[in-house]
Amino acid sequence: MAGWTAGSGPFRSAGASVGGWLPRLRHPAQFVVAGFAAAVLIGTVVLLLPVSRSATSGASVVDALFTATSAVCVTGLITVDTPTYWSGFGQVVILLLIQVGGFGITALATLLGLLVSRKVGLRNRLNAAAEAKSLGLSDVRRVLLGVARTSLLFEAAGAVVVAVRLAAAYDEPVGRALWLGIFHAVSAFNNAGFALYGDNLIGFATDPFISVALCVLVIAGGLGFPVLFELRREGRTPRAWSLHTKIVMSMSALLLSLGTLMFLVLEWTNPRTLGPMSVAGKAVAGFFQGVQPRTAGFNSISTGDLNEATLLGTDVLMFIGGGPAGTAGGIKVTTFAVLLFVIITEVRGDQSVTAFGRRIPREAQRQALSVALLAVALVVGSTAVLLLLTPFTLDQVLFEVVSAFSTVGLSTGITADVGTAGQLLLTALMFLGRLGPITLASALALRSRPRLYDLPQERPIIG
């Protein structure tokens, strides 16, 4: 933790050790960005090796970079077919990148989330912890070990269920079934959406065992580790839950229900999706597809065959995403909820923004507004650029951009055809979306500039 003090410790020496030509890492967020960039770079180099390809020649630089970024940022968008393009070694590399990307960001996000929950500003809390040792290494170790244990527990349980089902019902050899179970369980819990089938999971659209098992992993990973930890302690006493857990649980339940209902209603008679299925099959597939916009990215029906209304509704669900300090992307359900509470407060004419009997501080309101507006600006701008670069329609391009920014991985099937420039744009969106506009902006700032005075107040006309 001492290395997180601005301008000192490992961050200072890291810049000085190479002759001072590298920028010094003065802020914890800079370390996050640098760490993710390094992971993407290493993953790209390994995937460029001929041994990572199923063919004799190595992968292209763009395909390797795109796949590595998608794996580290636990997105799931692909430019090449994962089971056929990459060798067994390459698939293992992708699995490791997913695990590193998911565990790394969630471990750090959990620590930062726990620090913020103590009512102290993020940067001040980190600096105070380093100087006063208010958060000892034992606490850091305990949280990280908790994240690791929780991840492995969910992934192992999911892998067993999927492997047993594949071996028993689909005649997969035990070794192959176990590998498929492990890969898809890790991909699901980390909300990555990578699959080892050419059609993703369309072959299991009506299989309740595999579909429900993977959905449980997706939902658990998307809740966030602070919520999982609190549910383990106070699962039977909802009244004792923190405001954060109440918001995440209530909003997640609402959005999951709305997502499932949306798919069932809009696609019930679509002959290219749910139409030919039985009622039970529609229920399984509808629930599975309703869960995936939580930023998982699996699909059990063809996304390109969805109605335009379904695509738009999925855009909204993907943009909102899952819970903070988890493996989900998007602007997060807490950000959406805070903005919703602000609107409700204004409509009612109340003075303070409240939720579940608690007052939400103005700092949280400003942060939510900043995250949402920056995300909207990034999505709109990227959509406009991609429309200029490709011949695809607005609904296809918007879906692809939102999926990349929200690290979902769902696609209407245009990822491989947007060209090199378009794929590089999507690569940048995945990176930005995983780290978050606010995190990236604070990482690029060399130092904060606190204002020692305040300006006169004047109210503009709104609306």
C-alpha positions in Angstrom: 0.0 0.0 0.0 2.9 2.3 0.6 3.5 2.4 -3.2 0.2 4.1 -3.6 1.4 7.4 -2.1 1.6 10.0 -4.7 5.1 10.5 -6.2 6.8 8.0 -3.9 7.5 4.3 -3.5 7.5 1.9 -6.5 5.6 4.4 -8.7 8.4 6.9 -8.4 11.2 4.4 -8.8 9.5 2.8 -11.8 9.8 6.0 -13.8 13.3 6.8 -12.6 14.7 3.3 -13.2 14.5 3.8 -17.0 16.3 7.1 -17.1 13.3 9.2 -16.3 11.8 9.0 -19.8 8.7 7.2 -18.6 5.9 9.1 -16.9 5.8 8.5 -13.2 2.8 6.7 -11.8 1.5 9.3 -9.3 -2.0 7.9 -8.9 -3.4 4.4 -8.2 -5.6 4.5 -11.3 -2.5 5.0 -13.4 -1.2 1.7 -12.1 -4.4 0.0 -13.1 -4.3 1.4 -16.6 -0.6 0.4 -17.0 -1.3 -3.1 -15.6 -4.1 -3.7 -18.0 -2.1 -2.4 -20.9 0.8 -4.7 -20.0 -1.5 -7.7 -19.8 -3.0 -6.9 -23.2 0.5 -6.5 -24.7 1.8 -9.8 -23.2 -1.4 -11.6 -24.4 -1.0 -10.2 -27.9 2.6 -11.3 -28.1 1.8 -14.8 -26.9 -1.2 -15.1 -29.3 1.1 -14.1 -32.2 3.2 -17.2 -31.6 2.6 -19.9 -34.2 1.9 -22.4 -31.5 -1.2 -20.3 -30.6 -2.8 -20.9 -34.0 -4.4 -24.1 -35.2 -2.8 -23.4 -38.6 0.9 -23.5 -39.4 1.2 -19.7 -39.7 0.8 -17.2 -36.8 -2.1 -14.9 -36.2 -2.3 -11.4 -37.6 -1.4 -8.6 -35.3 -4.9 -7.1 -35.4 -6.6 -10.4 -34.6 -4.1 -11.1 -31.7 -4.5 -7.6 -30.3 -8.3 -7.7 -30.6 -8.6 -11.2 -29.0 -6.1 -10.3 -26.2 -8.0 -7.1 -25.4 -11.3 -8.8 -25.5 -10.1 -11.5 -23.1 -8.3 -9.3 -20.6 -11.2 -6.9 -20.6 -13.6 -9.9 -20.3 -15.7 -8.8 -23.3 -16.1 -11.7 -25.7 -16.2 -10.0 -29.0 -14.2 -11.9 -31.6 -12.8 -11.3 -35.1 -12.0 -15.0 -35.6 -13.7 -18.3 -34.6 -12.2 -19.2 -31.2 -12.5 -23.0 -31.4 -11.1 -23.3 -35.0 -8.7 -20.4 -35.3 -6.8 -20.9 -32.1 -5.0 -24.0 -31.1 -5.4 -25.7 -27.7 -2.5 -23.7 -26.4 -4.1 -20.5 -27.7 -7.4 -21.4 -26.0 -5.6 -21.9 -22.7 -3.9 -18.5 -23.2 -7.3 -16.9 -23.7 -8.7 -18.6 -20.6 -5.7 -17.4 -18.5 -6.2 -13.8 -19.9 -9.9 -14.0 -18.9 -9.0 -15.1 -15.4 -6.3 -12.6 -15.0 -8.5 -9.7 -16.4 -11.5 -10.7 -14.3 -9.6 -11.3 -11.0 -7.3 -8.4 -11.4 -9.9 -5.7 -11.9 -12.4 -7.1 -9.5 -9.8 -7.5 -6.8 -8.7 -3.9 -7.1 -12.2 -2.6 -7.6 -13.3 -4.5 -4.4 -10.5 -2.9 -2.4 -11.3 0.5 -3.7 -15.0 0.0 -3.2 -14.5 -1.0 0.4 -12.3 2.0 1.0 -14.9 4.4 -0.5 -17.6 2.8 1.7 -15.8 4.1 4.7 -16.9 7.7 3.9 -13.5 8.9 2.8 -12.5 10.2 -0.6 -10.7 7.7 -2.8 -7.4 9.4 -3.2 -7.3 10.7 0.3 -8.2 7.3 1.7 -5.4 5.6 -0.3 -2.8 8.1 0.7 -3.9 8.0 4.4 -3.8 4.2 4.4 -0.2 4.4 3.1 0.9 7.0 5.5 -1.0 6.0 8.7 -1.3 2.2 7.9 -5.0 2.5 8.6 -5.5 -0.4 6.2 -2.8 -3.0 6.9 -1.5 -5.6 4.5 -3.4 -8.3 6.4 -6.7 -6.6 5.4 -5.6 -6.4 1.8 -4.6 -10.0 1.9 -7.9 -11.1 3.4 -9.9 -9.3 0.8 -7.8 -10.6 -2.1 -8.0 -14.2 -0.7 -11.7 -13.8 -0.3 -12.1 -12.8 -4.0 -9.9 -15.7 -5.1 -11.7 -18.2 -3.0 -15.1 -17.0 -4.2 -14.1 -17.0 -7.8 -12.7 -20.5 -7.7 -15.7 -21.8 -5.8 -18.2 -20.5 -8.3 -16.1 -21.5 -11.3 -15.4 -25.0 -10.0 -19.1 -25.7 -9.2 -20.1 -24.4 -12.6 -17.4 -26.4 -14.4 -18.6 -29.6 -12.7 -22.3 -29.1 -13.6 -21.5 -28.3 -17.3 -18.9 -31.1 -17.6 -21.3 -33.7 -16.2 -24.1 -32.6 -18.4 -21.9 -32.6 -21.5 -20.6 -36.1 -20.7 -23.9 -37.6 -19.8 -26.2 -36.0 -22.4 -23.9 -35.1 -25.3 -21.5 -38.1 -25.2 -18.5 -35.9 -24.8 -15.3 -37.7 -23.6 -14.6 -37.0 -19.9 -11.4 -35.1 -20.6 -13.0 -33.0 -23.3 -16.2 -32.4 -21.2 -14.0 -31.3 -18.2 -12.1 -28.8 -20.4 -15.3 -27.4 -21.9 -16.8 -27.1 -18.4 -13.8 -25.3 -17.0 -13.5 -22.9 -20.0 -17.2 -21.9 -20.1 -17.5 -21.7 -16.3 -14.5 -19.3 -16.1 -15.8 -17.3 -19.1 -19.3 -17.1 -17.5 -18.3 -16.1 -14.0 -16.0 -13.4 -15.4 -18.7 -12.2 -17.8 -16.4 -12.8 -20.7 -18.7 -14.6 -23.2 -16.0 -16.6 -25.0 -17.2 -20.0 -26.1 -15.6 -23.0 -27.7 -18.4 -23.7 -30.1 -18.6 -22.1 -33.5 -22.2 -21.0 -32.9 -21.5 -19.9 -29.3 -24.1 -21.7 -27.2 -27.0 -22.0 -29.8 -26.8 -25.7 -29.6 -27.8 -25.6 -25.9 -30.6 -23.0 -26.3 -33.3 -25.2 -24.7 -31.0 -27.1 -22.3 -31.9 -25.9 -18.8 -28.9 -27.5 -17.1 -26.2 -25.8 -19.0 -28.2 -22.6 -19.6 -29.2 -22.1 -16.0 -25.8 -23.1 -14.6 -24.0 -20.5 -16.8 -26.7 -17.9 -15.9 -26.1 -18.4 -12.2 -22.3 -17.8 -12.8 -23.0 -14.7 -14.9 -25.4 -13.2 -12.3 -23.0 -14.0 -9.4 -20.0 -12.4 -11.1 -22.1 -9.4 -12.1 -23.3 -8.6 -8.6 -19.8 -7.7 -7.4 -17.7 -9.2 -4.6 -18.7 -6.7 -1.9 -22.3 -7.8 -2.4 -21.4 -11.5 -2.5 -19.4 -11.0 0.8 -22.3 -9.3 2.5 -24.8 -11.8 1.3 -22.6 -14.5 2.8 -22.7 -12.7 6.2 -26.2 -11.2 6.2 -28.0 -13.2 3.5 -30.9 -14.0 5.8 -31.4 -10.5 7.1 -32.0 -8.1 4.2 -32.7 -5.3 6.7 -29.1 -5.4 7.7 -27.8 -5.0 4.2 -25.8 -1.8 3.3 -27.3 0.7 0.9 -25.0 -0.5 -1.9 -26.1 -4.1 -1.6 -29.8 -3.1 -1.5 -29.4 -1.1 -4.6 -27.5 -3.7 -6.5 -29.8 -6.6 -5.5 -33.0 -4.7 -6.2 -31.8 -3.2 -9.5 -30.3 -6.5 -10.7 -33.6 -8.3 -10.0 -35.6 -5.6 -11.8 -33.4 -5.5 -14.9 -33.1 -9.3 -15.1 -36.9 -9.6 -15.0 -37.4 -6.9 -17.5 -34.7 -8.4 -19.8 -36.3 -11.8 -19.7 -39.8 -10.4 -20.2 -38.6 -8.3 -23.1 -37.0 -11.2 -25.0 -40.1 -13.4 -24.4 -42.6 -10.8 -25.6 -40.7 -9.4 -28.5 -39.2 -12.7 -29.8 -42.0 -15.1 -28.9 -43.3 -15.4 -32.5 -40.0 -14.6 -34.4 -39.5 -17.6 -36.7 -35.7 -17.0 -36.6 -35.3 -17.0 -32.8 -37.9 -18.2 -30.2 -40.7 -19.0 -32.6 -40.0 -22.7 -33.4 -39.3 -23.6 -29.8 -41.7 -25.2 -27.3 -43.0 -23.2 -24.4 -40.5 -24.6 -22.0 -37.7 -24.0 -24.5 -38.8 -20.4 -25.0 -38.7 -19.9 -21.3 -35.2 -21.3 -21.0 -33.9 -19.4 -24.0 -35.7 -16.2 -23.0 -34.2 -16.3 -19.5 -30.7 -17.0 -20.8 -30.9 -14.1 -23.3 -32.3 -11.8 -20.6 -29.3 -12.5 -18.4 -26.6 -12.0 -21.0 -26.9 -8.2 -21.4 -25.6 -8.2 -17.8 -22.3 -8.1 -19.9 -21.8 -11.8 -20.2 -21.9 -12.0 -24.0 -23.0 -15.6 -24.6 -25.9 -16.2 -27.0 -28.2 -19.2 -27.4 -30.1 -17.6 -30.3 -28.7 -15.7 -33.3 -28.3 -12.1 -32.2 -28.4 -11.0 -35.9 -31.9 -12.4 -36.2 -33.4 -10.4 -33.3 -36.1 -7.8 -34.0 -34.9 -4.2 -34.1 -36.9 -3.4 -30.9 -35.1 -6.3 -29.1 -31.8 -4.9 -30.3 -32.6 -1.5 -28.9 -33.8 -2.9 -25.6 -30.6 -5.0 -25.3 -28.6 -1.8 -26.0 -30.1 -0.2 -22.9 -29.5 -3.3 -20.7 -25.9 -3.6 -21.9 -25.2 0.1 -21.3 -26.5 -0.2 -17.7 -24.5 -3.3 -17.1 -24.0 -5.0 -13.7 -22.8 -4.3 -10.2 -19.6 -2.4 -9.3 -16.5 -4.2 -8.1 -17.5 -7.3 -10.1 -16.8 -8.8 -13.5 -19.6 -6.9 -15.3 -19.2 -3.8 -17.4 -21.5 -0.9 -18.4 -22.0 2.2 -16.3 -23.2 -0.1 -13.5 -26.6 -0.5 -11.9 -25.6 1.8 -9.0 -24.9 4.7 -11.4 -28.2 4.1 -13.1 -30.0 3.8 -9.8 -28.5 7.0 -8.4 -29.6 9.0 -11.5 -33.1 7.4 -11.2 -33.3 8.5 -7.6 -32.2 12.0 -8.5 -35.1 12.2 -11.1 -37.6 10.9 -8.6 -36.4 13.5 -6.0 -36.8 16.3 -8.5 -40.3 15.1 -9.5 -41.4 14.9 -5.9 -39.8 18.3 -5.1 -37.8 16.8 -2.2 -34.6 18.5 -0.9 -32.4 15.4 -0.5 -31.9 12.4 -2.7 -32.7 9.3 -0.7 -33.0 5.5 -1.2 -34.0 2.8 1.2 -34.0 5.2 4.1 -30.6 6.6 3.4 -29.5 10.0 2.0 -27.2 9.8 -1.1 -24.4 12.4 -0.9 -24.0 14.9 -3.6 -20.5 13.6 -4.5 -22.1 10.3 -5.5 -24.7 12.1 -7.6 -22.0 14.1 -9.4 -19.9 11.0 -10.0 -22.9 9.1 -11.4 -23.8 12.0 -13.7 -20.2 12.3 -14.9 -19.9 8.5 -15.6 -23.2 8.4 -17.5 -22.6 11.5 -19.6 -19.0 10.5 -20.5 -20.2 7.0 -21.5 -23.0 8.5 -23.6 -20.5 10.8 -25.4 -18.1 8.0 -26.0 -20.8 5.7 -27.4 -22.4 8.3 -29.6 -19.0 9.5 -31.0 -17.8 6.0 -31.6 -21.0 5.0 -33.3 -20.7 8.0 -35.7 -17.1 7.1 -36.6 -18.0 3.4 -37.2 -20.9 4.4 -39.4 -18.5 6.4 -41.5 -16.0 3.5 -41.7 -18.5 0.7 -42.5 -21.6 0.1 -44.7 -23.6 -1.3 -41.8 -26.9 0.1 -40.5 -27.3 2.2 -37.3 -28.9 -0.5 -35.3 -26.0 -2.9 -36.1 -23.3 -0.4 -35.4 -24.8 1.0 -32.2 -25.2 -2.6 -30.9 -21.6 -3.3 -31.7 -20.3 -0.1 -30.0 -22.4 -0.5 -26.9 -21.4 -4.2 -26.6 -17.7 -3.2 -26.9 -17.9 -0.3 -24.5 -19.9 -2.2 -21.9 -17.6 -5.3 -22.3 -20.6 -7.5 -23.2 -19.4 -9.4 -26.3 -22.8 -9.8 -28.0 -22.7 -9.1 -31.7 -25.0 -9.1 -34.7 -22.1 -10.7 -36.6 -20.3 -7.7 -38.1 -17.2 -7.7 -35.9 -15.0 -9.5 -38.4 -16.2 -7.2 -41.3 -15.8 -3.7 -39.9 -12.2 -3.5 -41.2 -8.9 -2.9 -39.5 -9.8 0.7 -38.5 -13.1 -0.4 -37.1 -11.6 -3.3 -35.1 -9.0 -1.0 -33.6 -11.8 1.4 -32.6 -13.6 -1.5 -30.9 -10.4 -2.5 -29.2 -10.0 0.9 -27.8 -13.7 0.9 -26.7 -13.2 -2.4 -24.8 -10.2 -1.0 -23.0 -11.9 2.3 -22.1 -15.1 0.5 -21.2 -13.4 -1.9 -18.8 -11.4 0.7 -17.0 -14.1 3.4 -17.1 -13.9 6.9 -18.4 -13.5 8.4 -14.9 -10.7 5.9 -14.0 -8.8 6.6 -17.2 -9.2 10.3 -16.9 -7.8 10.3 -13.4 -5.0 8.0 -14.4 -3.9 10.4 -17.1 -3.9 13.4 -14.7 -0.4 13.8 -13.3 -1.7 15.5 -10.1 -4.9 17.0 -8.7 -5.3 20.7 -8.5 -7.6 21.5 -5.6 -9.2 24.9 -5.7 -8.6 27.0 -2.5 -11.5 29.3 -3.2 -15.1 29.2 -4.4 -16.9 31.3 -7.0 -20.1 33.3 -6.6 -23.2 31.3 -7.2 -25.7 32.0 -10.0 -28.4 29.7 -11.3 -28.9 29.2 -15.0 -32.3 28.4 -16.5 -32.9 24.7 -16.9 -35.2 23.3 -19.5 
